Amino acid sequence: MEFHFSERMLTLKPSVIREILKSVTPDMIAFAAGNPSTDTFPIEEMGQIANELFADKTRIASILQYGVSEGYQPLRESCFARMRGKYQTGADFDELIITSGGQQAIDLLSKAMLDPGDTVIVEGPSFIGSLNTFRTYQANLVAAPMQPDGMDLDVLENLLKTEKNVKFIYIISTFQNPSGYTTSLEKRHAILELARRYDVLILEDNPYFELRYEGEYVPNIKSLDKEGRVVYAGSYSKILSAGIRLGFAIGHRDLISKMVIGKQASDVHTNLFFQVVAAEYMNRFDLDAHIEKARGIYREKRDLMLSCLGAKLPDCVTFSRPQGGLFVWMDLPAGSDGKDLAALTVKQKVSIVPGNCFMVDDAKVNSGVRLNFSMPSKAQIEKGTDILAACVKEYLGRK
């Protein structure tokens, strides 16, 4: 039978990162992943909670039933109270929805706001999963180049002036995926002011901000929002575990109500069992202490990767020095192609992600690659950077 796919699916390609991970074998060093370290999962505590829930036959029966689309109320309340109390993120006009990972928060806002041809302004580079979500809704994607302190504001304003039907600005504000850069407080204020001036929304994707290893906390853009212009996408993937698929969105109640309807047409509600486990965990245990433990693990890995890259790479190769998060962005000399380097490293059992994957126009040659330090062990970081440096020298020697 011949299948006639929808127009919106014809131009979509599989996530390059997911495709790379399919080819990862046990003997491969995965610098391509974005996974949290399993050493950071609170397995004992979550196991204790799960055992108690299953021992209570009456309660587990209700937990294994359908839930409400907005999310398990105790988790919603705990999450909102923590974000408002600790980070001043959320206002009286806002509500919170629990989503199936932070990715679904991005999808639901896109479903609520985007018609074919509407414009979304993104950072260049940006997260491939979000770019593919916007493409699914047939959005016109345009990028403002990412600088070490955030988007190029001149380019951003020009795009707001010249592009038609701009619905929102998408920004990964802290320890950006893939660059590791953090948008400065000055630029956060400026981006919010530009959004107000040109009457567009901001989608602030911020799953990494609590994984800070040095420097001062920078307030979330949502904490500066006085009129409901910012929708905040958060995640428990990097601080509890990725597989439980728990995220959340905070936004003006009118926006959230539309996202709830979109969720009902998507998955009805997020996994109720893990919502209850997460709520119980936050009620019984010290989440901040758990995050601090994860920071210690990641800080050591980040420091090791940066030290190895600095010692082993040629001077003509540069890389970001993130204050937190999970990623380092490495740039080869101008005119180089990160895809060619990735093809070399994978033959040597090291996976990396070429930079073109994170661009609006992924067909253009890009000299960057993304490296992850959270998933590999310290021994793998040592060995993997040896291999990476040798491949860089081989590649540059051929040019």
N, C-alpha and C positions, 0 to 999 in steps of 0.2 A: 504494500500500500504506500502511496505517496502522501507525505504529511505536509500540510500547508500551515506553517507556524505564523503566529501573530507578528505584525510588523515590528512591535517593540522588542521581540526576541531575536529578530534576524541579525541585528548588528551586535548583539551581546556575545561576549566571549567568556569562557570559564575563568575564574580567578586564577591568575598565574601562580599565586602563592599556594593555593589548594592543589594545583596541578603539580607543583614542585614537591609538595609534601607527600603526594602519592608515591613519588619515586624514591622517597627517603627510606633507606635500609638501616638495620640496626648498627651497621659499621660506618654509617655516614654521620659527619658532624654537621648539625643543622643550625647554621647561622641564618637560614631563611625563615624560620618560624617566628610567630609572635606569641608563642605559648608562655604562660607563667610556669615557673619551676614547680614541680610536684612537691618539693621540699617546703613550699609555703602553704600547702593545703592543710587546714585544721582537721585532719582525718579522724583523730581520736575523739575530738569533741563532737564532730558531726555524726560519727558512728554511735556515740553514746546517746545523742538526741534521737537518732533514727531507731535505735533499739527500744528506747522508752516509748516512742510513738507507736511502734508496731506491737508493743506489749499491751497497749491500751486499746482493746478491741472496738470500743465505742468511738473513740476519737479517730482512730486510723480509718474507720469506715467512712467518716465524713471527709477526711483529708483525701481519700481516694475517689471521692465524688467530683462532679464539676464544681468549679469556683466561679467567682464573678470576674468580669473582664477587666475591671480596674485594678484587680490584684487583691491579695490577702490583706485584710484591713490592718491587722497588727504590724505587718511588714511595712505597709504604706506609711503608717503612723510613725514607726521607728525611723524609717528612712528619711521622711520629711523633717521630723524633729531634729535628727542629726545634721542634715544639710542646712537647715535654718539656724539651729543653735550654734553649731561649730563653724560654719562657713558663710552664714548670712545669705544663703542661696535659696530663694523662694520668698514669695510675698503673700499677703492676704488674698490677692486675686488669683493666685496660682493653685493648681492641684497637681497631684502626682499619680502616674500610672506605672504599674510594674509591667515590664516587657520581657520578651524572650531574648535576653541579651541586649546590649546597647545598640546592636545593629538593627533590631526591630524598632527601636525608638526613631531611628533615622528613616526607616521605611515608612512608618506610620505618619510622620510629619510630611514626607514626600507624597504619600497617598492622599493626605488631606489637602495639600496646597498646590500640587503641580498638575497643570494641563500640558499636553504635548506642545513643545516649543517654548514653554516658560524657561526663564534663565535662572541658573544657580551659579553663584560665584564661589569658587573654591580656592584653596591655597595650591600653589604649584611648587613641589609635589603635594599629593594628598593621599588619603587612605583608599586603597583600591576597592574595598568592600563598599564604601560609601559612593564612590564614583559609579560603580556598577548599579547601585540602587537608583541613583539619579537617572542613569541611562535607561533603566527599566521603565521609568515614567516619561521617557522621550524628552528629557530636559535638554536645553541648550547649555552646555557646560563651558564656562570661561574661567581662566585662572589668573590670580594675582600672584606674582612670584613670591616665594617664601624667603625672607631674610632672617638672620640670626635672632632678631627681636620681633619677628612676626611678618605679616603681609606687607608688601610694598603699598603704602597708603596712596601714593600718586596714581598707581595703576588701578587700585581698587576704586578710587573716586571716578576715574575716567570710565571704568566699566559701568559703574552705577549711572553715570551720565549718558552713556551711549548705547548700552544694551537694552533691549525691549523686555518688558514683563519680568523684571528681576523679582523673584519671590523671596529668596533668602540668601544670606551669606553663610557658607558652611566653614566652620573654623574648629580645628583641634587645638585648643588654646594652650595646653600645657604638655611639654615633652612630646611634641607632635610626632605622629606616625605618618611618614617614615623618618623625618629629619632629626628628631630629638629636640628641636628648637622650642622655646617657650615665648609666647607673645608677651611683650612687656606691658606693665600696667598703663603706661602712657598710650601705647597703641590700642589697648583694650578700650580705654575711654574714647579714643579717636574713632575706632571702628563702630562703637555703639552710637556715637554722634553722627557718623555718616549714615548709619542705618536709619536713624531718626530723621535726618535731613531728607533722605530719599525714600522714606517710608517703606522700608523692607524689614523682614524678620532676620534674626540671627539664629542659626542652629549651632549651639556650642556643644561639641563632642569632647568629653573630658574624662576618659576612663583611667588615665594614668596619674592624675594630679597628686594623689596621696602617696605615690611612690617617689618621693623627693629624697635625695641623698645628700644634698648640700644646698646652700642658698636659702633665701627667704620665700615663704609662701606668697604667691601672687593671687589676689582675689579673683574669683571666677567672674566672668563677664555677667553672668546671671545675677550675681550679688550687687551689681551696679544698675540693674534694670528696674526702673521706676514705673514703667508703663506696659509691661507684658509683651515686650518686643523680642525677648530672648527665650528660646526653648532649650532646655538643658538636657543632654543625654548622658546618663551615668551608667556605671556597670559594676557588678560584683565579680566579674570574671578575673580581674587582676588582684583582688584582695581576699576572695574566698576560694573560688575555683572556676575555671572556664566552662567545664562540662555541665554545671547546674543551669546554665543559660538564664541568668537573672540580670536584668538591667532595669532602668527606670527613666522616665522623662518627667521633668518639672516644667510646666508652662501655664500660661493663662488658661483659666477654666474653660473658656470657649474653644480654644485650640485642643485641649486635652479631651473634651467631650467628643470632638470629631475623630480624634485618634482612637478613642474607645470604640466607636462605631466601626472604624477601619479594622481594629483588632478582632472584633466579633466576626468579621468576614474573613479573617485570616486564620487564627488559631484558637478562637473563643476566649482562651485565657492561658496564661503562663503556667508551667508545671506547678501544681498546687503543693505537692509534697515538698519540693525543695524551697518553695516560698515559706512554708511552715518551719522547715529546718533552719533557714536563714534567720527568720524572725526569732526563733528560740535561741539561736546562737547569739544574736545581738542582745537578747534579754539576759542571758546567763553568763556570757563570757565578755572579756575586755577586747573589743574589736580594735581599739587603738593600739593596744599592746601587741596584738597579732600583726597589725600592719607594720609596727616598728620592727618586729622580728623579720618580716619579709624585706623591709628596707635594708636591714643588715646583710641579708643574703645577697640581694641584688647589688648593693653598694660594692661589695667585694668583687663580684663578677664584672661590674662596669669598670672599676678601677683596673682590674687585670686586663680587660680587653683594651682599654685606652693605653695602658702601659705597653702592651705587646705591639699594638699598631704603631705607636710612636717610635718604638725601638726597631721595628722590622721593616716598615714601609719606606720606600724612597721619599725624599723630601718633596718631590713634585706631586705626591698624593696627599690630599688633605682629608680631614674627617671632623665631624662635629664632636663636641665634648658636653653631652647633655648632663644637666644637674639631676636628672631623674628619668623615670620611664624605663623602656626596654630596648631602645634602638639607638644605633649609631649610623649616621649617613656618611659614606665615604665617596670622595670625588676623585676620579682619575683626571689627568690633564685634558684640556679642551680638545675636542675632536675624537676622544676615545668613546668606546661603546661598552657600557656595562654588561650588555647581553653577551658579548664576546668573552669577557672575563668570566661571567657565570658559566658559560659553556666549558671553559678551561677548568674551573674549580670543581665542577660536578664530576668530572672525570677523575679527579683526585679525592673524591668522597667528601667534599665540602660544598654545601648548598648555600647560595646567597641569592638575593632578589635584585635583578637589574632595575635601575632607576626609571626606565621608560614606563614600567608597569604602573607607576604612581602619577603619571601625567595625563592631562586631558587628551592630548594627542599621543597615544602610546606607540604610534608608528614612527615617531621621530627618534633619532639617535640621542641617547642621554648618557652622560659620562659618570653618573652616580650609581651606587649600589646601596642597598640597605642591609645592615648586619644586626642580628639579635644576640644579646648576651644573657638573657634570662633562662633560656632552655638548656644550652650546653653546660656541661660540668666545667670546673676550672681546668682540669686536665685537657678537656676538649678545646677550650679556648686557647690554651698554650699551643697545642698541636695544630688546631685549625688555623690560627694566625700564621704559623710557620708555612703551612701550605698556601694560604691566601697570599702571603708576601712573595713566595716563590712564583706563584701564578701571575701576580702583578708584574714582576720583573720579566717574566717570560713574555707576557703580552706586550709590555712597553718596548721590549727588545725587538719585537717583530715589526713595530711601527716605523 
